[in-house]
Amino acid sequence: MKITEMYSPDLRKPNHDNQFIQSNHLHQHLLSQIESLIIQTENLSPNYHSLPETISSDLRQTLTHLTQLPPFPNSLKLHIWKLAYRLWNACIDISNAVSILPSSPSHSPSPSSFENHAKLRHIAADMISLAGDVTSVTSPAVKSASFYLKTGLIWHDLRKFDLASSCFERATDIVSKFDVAAISDSGERKLLLDLNLARSRTAWDLSDRNLAIILLTRAKTLLFGSSDHYKQLANQYLIFGKSVLSKNNDTDNSLKEALKLMSEALDLSEKGSSAARTREQIMEIKELRSKSLRFISAVHLQKGEYESVIKCVKVLREGNGGGDGGDHHASLPVLAMKAWLGLGRYGEAEKELRDMVVNKGIPESVWVSAVEAYFDAAGTAGAETVKGVFLGLLGRCQVSARAAFRVANRVLGCVGSGGEGSSLRTKVVADLVSDERVVALFASEATAKERAAMHAVLWNCASEHFRSKDYETSAVMFEKSLLYISHDIENRILRAKGFRVLCLCYLGLSQLDRAQEYINEAEKLEPNIASAFLKFKIYLQNNDHNGAINQVQAMKTCFDFTPDFLSLSAHEAVACHALPVAISSLSNLLSFYTLGRPMPTTEVVVLRTLITILVQDPGNEVEVLKFMKRVHDRASELGTECFFGKEETGRREKNWFAVTSWNIGTKCGKEKKYELCAEFLRLVSGFYGLVDCQEEENSIMVCKSLILSVSAMVASENQKKTALTDSEVKQAVELLDRAGKILTSISAGTQLGGDKITTVEPDLFFVHTFNAYDIYGRLDNFGPQQQLHFVKSFATSKACDPKYLLQIGLSASQGPRSNPEVASFALNECLSALLSSPSPDYPDVALVVRRLIALASIHKGDSDDNAVHNLYKQAYRIMVGLKEGEYPTEEGKWLAMTAWNRAAVPVRLGQVDAAQRWMDAGLELAREVSGMETYRACMEDFATAFNKKSHSHSNG
């Protein structure tokens, strides 16, 4: 509404004092300018959002010029009053126009327009103040102060506190001349109080708290016994107290200051109650008193003065004792509950919490906050109470999904700490969130955000228990989280994920049937590799190896399959000791390397792992051989660095395969699996061929594997009783040739430092020579000559030993591929070596002599009888001088008897000299052998008789 003009009807009469107007022409000129600007303002008032700033600046400039002129006559003052009121009313029109403008950005005035409006009000107040006292105007000072008060309030709303303070101070200067005691008008009394309160608020906002409190104190003298004034002042004290609390500064000084301000408010409200006259005034002042007491209780609570809180709540609930029923504000149970909790009296706190259930006036946010506070203080012991309170609230009021989420989240807040308390809290929440009424709160689309939040909280809780291996609790919480997933297509993947983790939980609990149920459900919703892999784990734990192997094949058909899952399957199978499954997984994994796809693990690692698994079970040698050959082939195909790796890593990998082949090959040899033994040992040389063989140790291993591979081939031939094919013989010859070259190389390289190879591997030369003799004996061309060459080379080497020569001689002297020349050479060399020994092994000597005699007898016979006889004579010379029994007695007897028996044919043929020579040889040998006395006597008698007979024939 417009402010009515505050002058009498007489003042509205035209001023006819022309002489005075002429003498004050300058005043009129300035006033006409002011009036022109006011008219512009009046015309612009409907378009407030476009109010130009120039009007206020021009008005301020013109008013400044007017102020500098000599004192004004009463008529001029009256004119200024009228103009000021017109400007003020124009400002009112502007405010009214703004209030009815549509709320849109295009119609919303700018901040500068609000300031221009305040400037115009300020100018109007200054004009009233400039005019001063006008004859016949009632209470001009009150009106001027009122203009400044209202202008200051506008500046305060615009947070221009300096300008507001300036206006309030001008108004204070104006009313300071009033006699307060003489003021009887209620409007003027209210003006004085409003001015003090407004000035106090501005000082408070300017952080001048001392001035603000002083002004409130002064205002106590301006109450005039009015309950409204008491209420107004008490409310201001309360506002300041709340402001101190809202700074979140819980220091003792701040709390004391807030308590002091609120105590002032309480004191004023109690005094105001005695001044109240109407029922409305009594109720308002009572409400203010209760409000003050509640805030005082809150301050006591923050200070930890719990007894004081209980007292305040008790006073509030009892009221004034007049049967008015007291205060039942929603905050009182919360204050009382927190105070009882602070005192450690959980029974009373629980009672306060449960009383909230029946109080329908308590807002949801309040009781949720109370539930949280109670649980924070009571901890795990309060979990059941919280559940009971919440479910009780469900029965009496409309509880929001957000409230249910807050309660569940608070109870689960510290579940990750573990222990019995954690399990109890989890159980309480599980019961709470599975209640049908709670689930129904989240059913609508409007609660989608809260539903997702609840699912996340339950999921995270379940995950914490899963990580701590509490699979039972984890399964319960994962199942509850499924209640908060919508059964629509969009959430299908999320539900499948929930079923999969439940499968994992029941796998951990070894409840495989439940795990199978959940993974089947997951696969229906989302048939992917994760579900297929979990099925694989179930087969493993059921020890169904065939099912697991089939599932490995099924995994490869999944759209999101990657080879990583085959590697993971192998690890799982090894952990379950399901080696056939691990082998199947790795074998399938190998098929991806030939496709050239980038793989997470190198092929050599997969093959090494596969072979390591295979060798754990006996009987897998054929499979191991297959993969060993693959390793060699792939390394040859891709290059050793590409396949095995570079530098030290690659060297270690190559050595591993070489050593493993050696170990398996020698094991097969011990188990008489000679064919496999030969294959593995050939691979050893192949692997070492991929390694830098400049190292002597590697060369020795290659040589050894080549030689023993041929030995295994020969042993396999004898075992199967099937002769080696021509290709196999050719292969054996090649292997022996390679081994021979290595032996020659090593021997030549170690001559200066000693024959190292004979020290490290004393049997190596012999085995090579023995195998060479055997294999070359199968060749038609130049075979015998090569055999003799190998034996002669061996005989001249430092590796030669009589026992080796004996074995070669025995082998060459018998069998379908015997070589008498080699046998004779080897046995003669053996005999020479034995006899040159400081302690000859006479049993071996006897054996060599017997075999030489046999060779000479068979292959030379009568054509070279002297050769055989020389062998007997050599045997006799060996036996002469030996101790009794040192030369094997049986061999000595054999020599004596066979030598004597060789005289039989010449005796019959009448070859006296030949007969005599053999009988003498037999007698000589018999005389050196103990136990042949009787035979010797008979032999001597026969010889004597033969000599007599032969002489008689010759004489006759």
CORDAKA-V737673 format. One line per field, one symbol per residue. ss: DSSP state (H for helix, E for strand, L for the rest). phi: phi as a letter, one per 30 degrees, with the letter a starting at -180 (. if undefined). burial: I if it has 16 or more other C-alpha atoms within 10 Angstrom, else O. A space follows every 10 residues. Layout:
BEGIN
ss=???
phi=???
burial=???
END
This chain:
BEGIN
ss=LLLLLLLLHH HHLLLLLHHH HHHLHHHHHH HHHHHHHHHH HHHHHHHHHH LLHHHHHHHH HHHHHHHLLL LLLHHHHHHH HHHHHHHHHH HHHHHHHHHL LLLLLLLLLL HHHHHHHHHH HHHHHHHHHH HLLLLLLLLH HHHHHHHHHH HHHHHHHLLL HHHHHHHHHH HHHHHLLLLH HHLLLHHHHH HHHHHHHHHH HHHHHLLLHH HHHHHHHHHH HHLLLLHHHH HHHHHHHHHH HHHHHHLLLL LHHHHHHHHH HHHHHHHHHH HHHHHLLLHH HHHHHHHHHH HHHHHHHHHH HHHLLHHHHH HHHHHHHHLL LLLLLLLLLH HHHHHHHHHH HHLLLHHHHH HHHHHHHHLL LLLHHHHHHH HHHHHHHHHH HHHHHHHHHH HHHHHHLLLL HHHHHHHHHH HLLLHHHLHH HHHHHHHHHH HHHLLHHHHH HLLLHHHHHH HHHHHHHHHH HHHHHHHLLL HHHHHHHHHH HHLLLLLLHH HHHHHHHHHH HHHHHHHHLL LHHHHHHHHH HHHHHLLLHH HHHHHHHHHH HLLLHHHHHH HHHHHLLLLL LLLHHHHHHH HHHHHLLLHH HHHHHHHHHH LLHHHLLLLL LLHHHHHHHH HHHHLLLLLL HHHHHHHHHH HHHHHHHHLH HHHHLLHHHH HHHHHHHHHH HHHHHHHHHH LLLHHHHHHH HHHHHHHHHH LLLLLHHHHH HHHHHHHHHH HHHHHHHHHH LLLLLHHHHH HHHHHHHHHH HHHHHHHHHL LLLLLHHHHH LLLHHHHHHH HHHHHHLLLL LLHHHHHHHH HHHHHLLLLL LHHHHHHHHH HHLLLLLLLH HHHHHHHHHH HHHHHLLLLL LHHHHHHHHH HHHHHHHHHL HHHHHHHHHH HHHHHHHHHL LLLLLLLLHH HHHHHHHHHH HLHHHHHHHL LHHHHHHHHH HHHHHHHLLL LLHHHHHHHH HHHHHHHHHH HHHHHL
phi=.ddddcbded ddddccdddd dddcededdd dddddeddde ddddedcedc dddddddddd dddddddddd ecdeddeddd eddddddddd ddeddddddc dddbedcddd eddddddddd dddddddddd didceiddhd dddddddddd ddddddddhc dddddddddd ddddddddce dddcdddddd eddddddddd ddddddicdd dddddddddd dcdhicddde ddddddeddd dddddddhcc dddddddddd dddddddddd ddddddccdd dddddddddd ddddddddde dddicddddd ddddddddic icidiicbdd dddddddddd dddicddddd ddddddeccd dddddddddd eddddeddie dcdddedddd dddedcbdcd dddddddddd ddebdddijd ddddddddde dddcdedddd dcddddcedd ddddeddddd ddddddddic dddedddddd dddcbddbdd cddddddddd ddeddddddi cdddeddddd dddddbdbdd dddddedded ddhcdddddd deddddcddc dbeedddddd dddddchcdd dddddddddd dddddiddbd bddddddddd deddddcdjc dddedddddd eddddddcjd ddddjchddd dddddddddd dddddddddd dicdddeddd dddedddddd cddddddddd ddeddddddd eddddddddd hbdddddddd dddddddddd dddddddddc ddcjdddddd bdcddddddd ddedddddcd chdddddddd dddddcdddd bedddddddd ddcbidcdbe dddddddddd dddddddebd cdedeeddde ddddedddcc hddbdddddd dddddddddd idddiddedd dddddddddd dddddddddi dddddddddd dddddddccd iceddddddd dddddddddd dddddd
burial=OOOOOOIOOO OOOOOOOOOO OOOOOOIIOI IOOIIOIIIO IIOIIIOIIO IOOOIIOOII OIIOOIOOOO OIOOIIIIII IIIIIIIIII IIIIIIOIOO OOOOOOOOIO OOIIIIIIII IIIIIIIIII IIIIOOIOOI IIIIIIIIII IIIIIIOOOI IOIIIOIIII IIOIIOOOOO OOOOOOOIII IIIIIIIIII IIIIOIOOIO IIIOIIIOII OIIIOIIIII IIIIIIIIII IIOIIOOOOO OOOIIIOIII IIIIIIOIII IIIOIIOOOO IIOIIIOIII IIIIIIIIII IIOOIIIIII OIIOIIIIIO OOOOOIIIII IIIIIIIIII IIOOOIOIII OIIIOIIOIO OIOIOOIIOI IIIIIIOIOI OIIIIIIIII IOIIOOOOII IIIIIIIIII IIOIIIOOOO IIIIIIIIII OIIIOOOIIO IIIOOOOIOI IOIIIOIIII IIIIIIOOOI IIIIIIIIII IIIIIIOOOO OIOIIIIIII IIIIIIIIIO OIOIIIOIII IIIOIIIIII IIIIIIIIII IOOOIOIIIO IIOOIIOOOO IOIOIIIOII IIIIOOOIII IIIIIIIIII OOOOOOOOOO OOIIOIIIII IOIIOOOOOO IOOIIOIIIO IIOIIOOOOI OOIIIOOOOI IOIIIOIIOI IIIIIIIIIO OOIIIIIIII IIIIIIIIOI IOOOOOOIII IIIIIIIIII IIIIIIIOOO OOOIOOOOII OIIOIIIIII OIIOOIIOOO OOOOIOIIOO OOIIIIIIII IIIIIIIOOO OOIIOIIIOI IIOIIOOOII IIIIIIIIII IIIOOOOIII IIIIIIIIII IOIIOOOOOO IIOIIIIIII IIIOIIIOOO OOOOOOIIIO IIIOIIOOIO OOOOOOIIIO IIIIIIIIII OIIIOIIOOO OIOIIIIIII IIIIIIIIIO OIOOIIOOIO OOIOOIOOOI OOOOOO
END
